[in-house]
């Protein structure tokens, strides 16, 4: 009976996290009561339960009681972590069956009332990347977040974020796409401000919220224009009935600005450095590694539906890509904080994706589109690795002592390889891959984009490719010094005083480092993801 259930199984990739999130939250809340019961402190007059950051909650009863120690609370709160792991494991099972069906039969379509869902090559790629990073971030987060007040909210929102990204990638109509986009945005708001007792994360949240909400409103206006002009919100139907008109061009412009906020298109990028720098490191990895890429997928879906309105979408994407590269790299050069440096580099890396996609769309060349989605995937892995490695060092040097307000600077990492060789190596692999050094994954994805550009034999595209290659060299001016600091003989005072790093933090670093090196040596490993995604995009843009 299993094969008959497979065509609709991808819907469970969205249903499972939404259904599991309230359960994860309740497990976290009830774990405080379980902690008191395990310690024999019930009934009691005032049971104080301390979280890892010093906050406490009280449970009242007629008797006086002792204080529950932190170890008891942490041990019970791990049920939250276990619930999140089980949720992701079930999602992986649904994904494996869905991927097998997709590879065998092609795109899977489901219509529920007015809601249209479609699992195609882009959905496959986003689902694989979102699930992979979410699983690794969950493993990474256990020692980092354990005992913190709000841990249950952290894991509940993390699984919601994962489901929302998959839902957005599977949306077959504009309103459904907007709903998933909003759910992804709202869940990420609260995760950015997880350390809400501090001022900097709250400031980052406000900036992120204001800009993202403005973008969402513009998207909604664009959807209204499309509906007024075409009478439908179904993406495939819009493409069939759309024609050149000022209203639809205006809708396209609204989509570019609205989704461009989430994608961090210049000049709508100003929220990104603060949000990525002050969020928990695992969430920074999600934001930079997959959330902004999912926003790009949403933008591509909407522009593909309006592909009959103008042929200039590809040229516009290439232009935005070059601007992003130049601005992102120039802003990253002056950074001294590691996470802000990585955040600004994300702005530049989005540029390479836009360049490859723009080349393919404008020239009708699938190699360019495949290069763009290939870089989307490799960037997710490399930037996820970079933020997790930086987060591991931040935990060892500061957070393990309960200090979540400190920022990790480049000078703090002096001699880090002497005490933390694995983590230093992982961070080196990540940033050198982002810089495009062979034989790492970033080099191969950039090489495919550059090759596709020269193959068009278009002088303008060739100039843009040369600018992109020059930007790749520029990026090494801030990646190389970071690597150099890691391998200095003289250890910084922070490294000397650093704490031991738990095994669960190291596992994601090993997995992602192996992936970045393995893909760089043998790029066809990801053809089963990048090939269908490129085909889906080319078909959507009617090439």
C-alpha positions as CSV (number, residue, x, y, z in Angstrom):
1,X,0.0,0.0,0.0
2,X,3.0,2.4,0.5
3,X,3.4,3.2,-3.2
4,X,-0.2,4.5,-3.5
5,X,0.5,6.9,-0.6
6,X,3.7,8.3,-2.1
7,X,2.3,10.9,-4.5
8,X,0.8,12.9,-1.6
9,X,3.6,12.1,0.8
10,X,5.5,15.4,0.1
11,X,2.6,17.2,1.7
12,X,3.6,15.7,5.0
13,X,6.9,17.5,4.7
14,X,4.8,20.6,5.6
15,X,2.2,19.0,7.8
16,X,4.6,17.2,10.1
17,X,6.6,20.2,11.4
18,X,3.4,22.3,11.8
19,X,1.8,19.6,13.8
20,X,4.9,18.8,15.8
21,X,5.8,22.3,16.8
22,X,3.0,22.7,19.5
23,X,4.0,19.3,20.9
24,X,7.6,20.4,21.1
25,X,6.7,23.6,22.9
26,X,4.4,21.7,25.4
27,X,7.2,19.2,26.1
28,X,9.5,22.1,27.0
29,X,7.0,23.7,29.3
30,X,6.1,20.4,31.1
31,X,9.7,19.5,31.5
32,X,9.9,22.1,34.3
33,X,7.3,20.2,36.2
34,X,9.0,16.9,35.4
35,X,12.3,18.4,36.8
36,X,10.6,19.3,40.1
37,X,9.0,15.8,40.4
38,X,12.4,14.1,39.6
39,X,14.0,16.1,42.4
40,X,11.3,15.3,44.9
41,X,10.3,18.9,45.3
42,X,6.6,18.5,44.8
43,X,4.4,19.6,46.4
44,X,6.0,22.9,47.3
45,X,5.3,26.6,48.0
46,X,7.6,28.2,45.5
47,X,9.7,26.0,43.2
48,X,12.2,28.1,41.4
49,X,13.6,26.6,38.2
50,X,16.6,28.3,36.8
51,X,17.5,28.5,33.1
52,X,21.0,28.6,31.8
53,X,20.9,32.4,31.5
54,X,19.8,33.1,35.0
55,X,16.0,33.5,34.4
56,X,13.7,31.6,36.6
57,X,10.0,30.4,36.7
58,X,7.9,29.7,39.7
59,X,5.4,26.9,40.5
60,X,3.3,27.6,43.6
61,X,2.0,25.1,46.2
62,X,1.2,25.1,50.0
63,X,4.6,23.8,51.1
64,X,8.1,25.4,51.2
65,X,10.5,23.8,48.8
66,X,14.2,23.8,47.8
67,X,15.6,25.2,44.6
68,X,15.9,22.8,41.7
69,X,19.5,22.7,40.4
70,X,20.3,23.5,36.8
71,X,21.4,20.0,36.0
72,X,17.9,18.6,36.6
73,X,16.3,21.2,34.4
74,X,18.8,20.6,31.6
75,X,18.3,16.9,31.7
76,X,14.6,17.2,31.3
77,X,14.7,19.9,28.7
78,X,16.6,17.5,26.5
79,X,13.2,16.0,25.8
80,X,12.6,19.1,23.7
81,X,15.8,18.3,21.7
82,X,14.7,14.7,21.3
83,X,11.3,15.7,20.1
84,X,12.9,18.0,17.4
85,X,15.2,15.2,16.3
86,X,12.3,12.7,16.0
87,X,10.3,15.3,14.0
88,X,13.2,15.8,11.6
89,X,13.8,12.0,11.3
90,X,10.1,11.5,10.3
91,X,10.5,14.4,7.7
92,X,13.5,12.7,6.3
93,X,11.5,9.5,5.8
94,X,8.8,11.4,3.9
95,X,11.5,13.2,1.9
96,X,13.2,9.9,0.8
97,X,10.0,8.4,-0.4
98,X,9.0,11.6,-2.2
99,X,12.4,12.0,-3.8
100,X,12.3,8.4,-5.0
101,X,8.8,8.9,-6.6
102,X,9.9,12.2,-8.2
103,X,13.0,10.7,-9.7
104,X,11.0,7.8,-11.1
105,X,7.8,9.7,-12.3
106,X,8.6,13.4,-12.5
107,X,6.8,16.3,-10.9
108,X,4.1,15.5,-8.3
109,X,1.0,17.7,-8.2
110,X,-1.6,18.0,-5.4
111,X,-4.7,20.3,-5.3
112,X,-6.5,20.8,-2.1
113,X,-9.4,23.2,-2.7
114,X,-7.9,26.4,-4.0
115,X,-4.4,25.5,-2.8
116,X,-2.1,24.2,-5.5
117,X,1.1,22.3,-4.4
118,X,3.8,21.0,-6.8
119,X,6.9,19.0,-6.0
120,X,9.4,19.6,-8.8
121,X,13.2,19.9,-9.2
122,X,13.3,23.2,-7.3
123,X,11.2,21.7,-4.5
124,X,13.6,18.7,-4.3
125,X,16.7,20.9,-4.0
126,X,15.2,23.3,-1.4
127,X,13.8,20.4,0.7
128,X,17.2,18.5,0.6
129,X,19.1,21.7,1.7
130,X,16.6,22.8,4.3
131,X,16.4,19.3,5.9
132,X,20.1,18.8,5.8
133,X,21.0,22.1,7.5
134,X,18.1,21.9,10.0
135,X,19.2,18.5,11.1
136,X,22.8,19.6,11.6
137,X,21.8,22.8,13.3
138,X,19.6,20.8,15.7
139,X,22.6,18.6,16.6
140,X,24.8,21.6,17.0
141,X,22.2,23.4,19.2
142,X,21.8,20.8,21.9
143,X,24.9,21.8,24.0
144,X,24.6,25.4,23.0
145,X,21.0,26.0,23.8
146,X,20.4,23.4,26.5
147,X,19.1,25.0,29.7
148,X,18.4,28.4,28.1
149,X,15.0,30.0,28.8
150,X,12.9,29.6,25.7
151,X,14.6,26.4,24.5
152,X,11.3,24.9,23.7
153,X,10.4,27.9,21.5
154,X,13.7,27.6,19.7
155,X,13.2,24.1,18.6
156,X,9.5,24.6,17.8
157,X,10.3,27.6,15.6
158,X,13.2,25.8,14.0
159,X,11.0,22.9,12.7
160,X,8.3,25.4,11.7
161,X,10.9,27.4,9.7
162,X,12.0,24.2,8.0
163,X,8.4,23.2,7.0
164,X,7.7,26.8,5.8
165,X,10.7,26.8,3.5
166,X,9.6,23.4,2.0
167,X,6.1,24.7,1.7
168,X,7.2,27.8,-0.1
169,X,9.3,25.8,-2.6
170,X,6.2,23.6,-3.3
171,X,3.7,26.4,-3.7
172,X,1.9,26.4,-7.0
173,X,-0.1,29.6,-6.6
174,X,0.8,33.1,-5.5
175,X,-1.3,33.5,-2.4
176,X,-0.2,30.1,-1.1
177,X,3.4,31.1,-1.8
178,X,2.9,34.4,0.1
179,X,1.4,32.5,3.1
180,X,4.5,30.2,3.3
181,X,6.8,33.2,2.8
182,X,5.2,35.0,5.8
183,X,5.3,31.9,8.0
184,X,9.1,31.6,7.2
185,X,9.6,35.3,8.0
186,X,7.6,35.2,11.3
187,X,9.4,32.2,12.6
188,X,12.8,33.6,11.7
189,X,11.9,36.9,13.5
190,X,11.7,35.3,16.9
191,X,14.7,33.1,16.3
192,X,16.9,36.1,15.5
193,X,15.9,37.7,18.9
194,X,16.3,34.5,20.9
195,X,18.6,36.2,23.3
196,X,16.0,38.8,23.9
197,X,17.5,40.0,27.2
198,X,20.2,41.7,25.2
199,X,19.8,45.0,23.4
200,X,21.6,44.1,20.1
201,X,19.4,41.2,19.1
202,X,16.3,43.2,19.7
203,X,17.7,46.1,17.6
204,X,18.5,43.5,14.8
205,X,14.9,42.2,15.1
206,X,13.3,45.6,14.7
207,X,15.4,46.4,11.6
208,X,14.6,42.9,10.2
209,X,10.9,43.1,11.0
210,X,10.3,46.6,9.6
211,X,12.1,45.9,6.3
212,X,10.7,42.4,5.9
213,X,7.1,43.5,6.7
214,X,7.5,46.3,4.1
215,X,8.6,43.8,1.6
216,X,5.7,41.5,2.4
217,X,3.2,44.3,1.9
218,X,4.7,45.1,-1.5
219,X,4.5,41.4,-2.5
220,X,0.8,41.4,-1.5
221,X,0.2,44.5,-3.7
222,X,1.9,42.7,-6.6
223,X,-0.3,39.7,-6.1
224,X,-3.4,41.9,-6.2
225,X,-2.2,43.4,-9.5
226,X,-1.6,40.0,-11.0
227,X,-5.1,38.8,-10.0
228,X,-6.7,42.0,-11.4
229,X,-5.0,41.5,-14.7
230,X,-5.1,37.8,-15.2
231,X,-8.0,36.6,-13.0
232,X,-6.0,33.8,-11.5
233,X,-3.3,33.2,-8.9
234,X,-2.1,29.8,-10.2
235,X,1.5,30.2,-11.4
236,X,1.1,28.0,-14.5
237,X,-2.1,29.7,-15.5
238,X,-0.7,33.2,-15.0
239,X,2.1,32.3,-17.4
240,X,-0.4,31.2,-20.0
241,X,-2.6,34.3,-19.9
242,X,-0.1,37.0,-19.1
243,X,1.0,39.5,-21.7
244,X,3.0,42.7,-21.9
245,X,1.3,45.4,-19.8
246,X,2.3,48.2,-17.5
247,X,0.4,46.6,-14.6
248,X,2.1,43.3,-14.8
249,X,5.5,45.0,-15.2
250,X,4.7,46.9,-12.0
251,X,3.8,43.6,-10.3
252,X,7.1,42.2,-11.3
253,X,8.9,45.2,-9.9
254,X,7.0,44.9,-6.6
255,X,8.0,41.2,-6.5
256,X,11.7,42.0,-7.0
257,X,11.7,44.6,-4.2
258,X,9.5,42.6,-1.9
259,X,11.3,39.3,-2.2
260,X,14.6,41.2,-2.7
261,X,14.4,42.2,1.0
262,X,14.6,38.6,2.0
263,X,17.2,37.8,-0.6
264,X,19.3,40.8,0.5
265,X,19.4,42.4,-2.9
266,X,21.3,45.7,-2.7
267,X,20.1,48.2,-1.5
268,X,17.5,46.1,0.5
269,X,20.3,44.3,2.3
270,X,20.8,46.5,5.4
271,X,18.9,44.1,7.8
272,X,21.1,41.1,7.1
273,X,24.4,41.9,8.8
274,X,22.8,42.7,12.2
275,X,20.3,39.8,12.0
276,X,23.0,37.2,11.1
277,X,25.5,38.6,13.6
278,X,23.3,38.6,16.6
279,X,21.2,35.5,16.1
280,X,22.3,32.2,17.7
281,X,25.0,30.7,15.5
282,X,22.8,27.8,14.4
283,X,20.1,30.3,13.2
284,X,22.7,32.4,11.5
285,X,23.6,29.2,9.5
286,X,20.0,28.7,8.6
287,X,19.4,32.3,7.6
288,X,22.5,32.6,5.4
289,X,22.6,28.9,4.3
290,X,19.0,28.4,3.2
291,X,16.5,31.1,4.2
292,X,17.8,33.8,1.8
293,X,18.1,31.1,-0.9
294,X,14.5,30.1,-0.4
295,X,13.5,33.8,-0.8
296,X,15.4,33.7,-4.1
297,X,13.4,30.6,-5.2
298,X,10.2,32.5,-4.4
299,X,11.4,35.4,-6.5
300,X,12.2,33.1,-9.4
301,X,8.8,31.4,-9.2
302,X,7.0,34.7,-9.5
303,X,9.2,36.1,-12.3
304,X,8.8,32.8,-14.2
305,X,5.0,33.3,-14.1
306,X,5.5,36.7,-15.6
307,X,8.0,35.5,-18.2
308,X,5.7,36.5,-21.0
309,X,5.6,40.1,-19.8
310,X,9.2,41.0,-20.7
311,X,12.4,39.3,-21.8
312,X,14.5,41.5,-19.5
313,X,14.2,39.4,-16.3
314,X,17.5,37.6,-17.0
315,X,19.4,40.8,-17.7
316,X,18.0,42.4,-14.6
317,X,19.1,39.4,-12.5
318,X,22.6,39.6,-13.9
319,X,22.8,43.3,-13.2
320,X,21.6,42.8,-9.6
321,X,24.1,40.0,-9.2
322,X,27.1,42.1,-10.1
323,X,26.0,45.0,-7.8
324,X,25.6,42.5,-5.0
325,X,29.1,41.1,-5.5
326,X,30.8,44.5,-5.5
327,X,28.9,45.9,-2.6
328,X,29.0,42.8,-0.5
329,X,32.8,42.3,-0.9
330,X,33.6,45.9,-0.3
331,X,31.6,46.0,2.9
332,X,33.1,42.7,4.1
333,X,36.7,43.9,3.7
334,X,36.5,46.3,6.6
335,X,34.8,43.9,9.1
336,X,36.6,42.8,12.3
337,X,33.7,40.7,13.7
338,X,33.6,37.2,12.2
339,X,29.9,36.7,12.0
340,X,29.4,40.2,10.4
341,X,32.1,39.4,7.9
342,X,30.3,36.2,7.0
343,X,27.0,38.0,6.7
344,X,28.3,40.6,4.3
345,X,30.0,37.8,2.3
346,X,26.5,36.3,1.9
347,X,25.4,39.4,0.0
348,X,28.3,38.9,-2.4
349,X,27.6,35.2,-2.8
350,X,24.0,35.8,-3.7
351,X,25.4,37.8,-6.6
352,X,27.0,34.7,-8.1
353,X,23.7,32.8,-8.0
354,X,21.9,35.7,-9.7
355,X,24.6,35.9,-12.4
356,X,24.4,32.3,-13.3
357,X,20.6,32.3,-13.2
358,X,20.5,35.5,-15.3
359,X,22.9,34.1,-17.9
360,X,20.7,31.0,-18.3
361,X,17.4,32.8,-18.4
362,X,18.5,35.5,-20.9
363,X,20.5,33.2,-23.2
364,X,18.2,30.2,-22.9
365,X,21.2,28.2,-21.7
366,X,20.6,25.4,-19.1
367,X,24.3,25.3,-18.0
368,X,24.0,28.8,-16.6
369,X,20.9,28.1,-14.6
370,X,22.4,24.8,-13.4
371,X,25.5,26.7,-12.3
372,X,23.3,29.2,-10.4
373,X,21.4,26.5,-8.5
374,X,24.6,24.6,-8.0
375,X,26.1,27.6,-6.3
376,X,22.9,28.0,-4.3
377,X,23.5,24.6,-3.0
378,X,27.2,24.8,-2.4
379,X,26.8,28.2,-0.7
380,X,24.2,26.7,1.6
381,X,26.7,24.0,2.7
382,X,29.8,26.3,2.9
383,X,28.1,29.2,4.7
384,X,26.3,26.8,7.0
385,X,29.7,25.3,7.8
386,X,31.3,28.8,8.3
387,X,28.6,30.0,10.7
388,X,28.6,26.7,12.7
389,X,32.4,26.7,12.9
390,X,32.4,30.3,14.1
391,X,29.6,29.5,16.5
392,X,31.6,26.5,17.9
393,X,34.5,28.8,18.6
394,X,32.2,31.5,20.1
395,X,30.8,28.8,22.4
396,X,34.2,27.5,23.4
397,X,35.6,31.0,24.1
398,X,32.6,32.8,25.6
399,X,29.2,31.1,25.6
400,X,30.2,28.0,27.6
401,X,30.7,30.5,30.5
402,X,27.2,31.9,30.0
403,X,28.4,35.0,28.2
404,X,26.1,35.5,25.2
405,X,26.8,39.2,24.8
406,X,30.3,38.9,23.5
407,X,31.1,39.0,19.8
408,X,33.8,36.9,18.1
409,X,36.5,39.1,16.5
410,X,39.1,37.9,14.1
411,X,41.9,38.7,16.6
412,X,40.1,36.4,19.2
413,X,40.9,33.4,16.9
414,X,44.7,33.9,16.9
415,X,46.2,30.4,17.3
416,X,42.9,28.7,17.5
417,X,44.1,25.7,15.5
418,X,46.5,24.8,18.4
419,X,43.5,24.1,20.7
420,X,40.7,23.5,18.3
421,X,42.3,22.0,15.2
422,X,39.1,20.4,13.8
423,X,37.0,23.6,14.1
424,X,39.8,25.8,12.7
425,X,40.2,23.4,9.8
426,X,36.4,23.5,9.2
427,X,36.3,27.3,9.2
428,X,39.2,27.4,6.8
429,X,37.6,25.0,4.4
430,X,34.4,27.0,4.5
431,X,35.9,30.4,3.8
432,X,38.4,29.2,1.2
433,X,35.5,27.4,-0.6
434,X,33.5,30.6,-0.5
435,X,36.5,32.4,-2.0
436,X,36.6,29.9,-4.9
437,X,39.8,28.0,-4.3
438,X,40.1,24.6,-5.9
439,X,39.4,21.8,-5.2
440,X,36.5,22.9,-3.0
441,X,32.8,23.1,-3.8
442,X,32.7,26.9,-4.3
443,X,35.3,26.7,-7.0
444,X,33.3,24.2,-9.0
445,X,30.0,26.1,-8.8
446,X,31.6,29.4,-9.8
447,X,33.6,27.7,-12.6
448,X,30.3,26.4,-14.1
449,X,28.8,29.9,-14.0
450,X,31.8,31.5,-15.6
451,X,32.0,28.8,-18.3
452,X,28.4,29.2,-19.1
453,X,28.8,32.9,-19.4
454,X,31.7,32.6,-21.9
455,X,29.9,30.0,-23.9
456,X,27.2,32.5,-24.7
457,X,29.8,34.4,-26.8
458,X,28.0,37.6,-25.7
459,X,30.5,40.4,-25.1
460,X,28.4,42.0,-22.3
461,X,28.0,38.8,-20.4
462,X,31.7,38.1,-20.8
463,X,32.5,41.4,-19.2
464,X,30.1,40.6,-16.3
465,X,31.8,37.2,-15.9
466,X,35.2,38.9,-15.7
467,X,33.9,41.3,-13.1
468,X,32.6,38.3,-11.1
469,X,35.9,36.5,-11.3
470,X,37.7,39.7,-10.1
471,X,35.3,39.9,-7.2
472,X,36.1,36.3,-6.3
473,X,39.8,37.3,-6.0
474,X,38.8,40.4,-3.9
475,X,36.9,38.1,-1.5
476,X,40.2,36.4,-0.7
477,X,41.5,39.7,0.8
478,X,39.2,39.2,3.8
479,X,39.0,35.3,3.8
480,X,42.8,34.8,3.7
481,X,43.6,37.0,6.7
482,X,41.0,35.1,8.7
483,X,42.6,31.8,7.9
484,X,46.1,33.2,8.6
485,X,45.0,34.2,12.1
486,X,43.7,30.7,12.8
487,X,47.1,29.3,12.2
488,X,49.3,31.7,14.1
489,X,51.6,30.2,16.6
490,X,50.8,32.8,19.3
491,X,47.4,32.0,21.0
492,X,45.1,34.8,22.0
493,X,44.1,35.1,25.6
494,X,40.6,34.0,24.7
495,X,41.9,30.8,23.1
496,X,44.1,30.1,26.1
497,X,41.1,30.3,28.4
498,X,38.7,28.5,26.0
499,X,36.6,25.6,27.2
500,X,36.3,22.1,25.8
501,X,34.0,21.7,22.8
502,X,31.3,19.0,23.0
503,X,31.1,16.2,20.5
504,X,27.7,17.2,19.2
505,X,29.1,20.5,18.1
506,X,31.9,18.8,16.1
507,X,29.7,16.3,14.2
508,X,28.0,18.9,11.9
509,X,31.5,20.4,11.2
510,X,32.9,17.0,10.1
511,X,29.8,16.3,7.9
512,X,29.8,19.7,6.2
513,X,33.6,19.8,5.7
514,X,33.5,16.4,4.1
515,X,30.6,17.5,1.8
516,X,32.5,20.7,0.7
517,X,35.6,18.8,-0.1
518,X,33.8,15.8,-1.7
519,X,31.7,18.0,-4.0
520,X,34.7,20.0,-5.0
521,X,36.5,16.8,-6.0
522,X,33.5,15.2,-7.7
523,X,30.8,17.7,-8.6
524,X,28.5,15.1,-10.3
525,X,27.5,14.0,-6.8
526,X,24.9,16.7,-6.8
527,X,23.6,16.3,-10.4
528,X,20.5,14.6,-9.1
529,X,19.6,17.8,-7.3
530,X,20.9,20.6,-9.6
531,X,19.8,19.0,-12.9
532,X,16.1,18.7,-12.1
533,X,16.1,22.1,-10.5
534,X,17.6,23.8,-13.6
535,X,15.2,21.9,-15.8
536,X,12.2,23.1,-13.7
537,X,13.4,26.7,-14.0
538,X,14.1,26.6,-17.7
539,X,10.6,25.1,-18.3
540,X,9.0,27.7,-16.1
541,X,10.7,30.5,-18.1
542,X,9.4,28.9,-21.3
543,X,12.8,28.0,-22.7
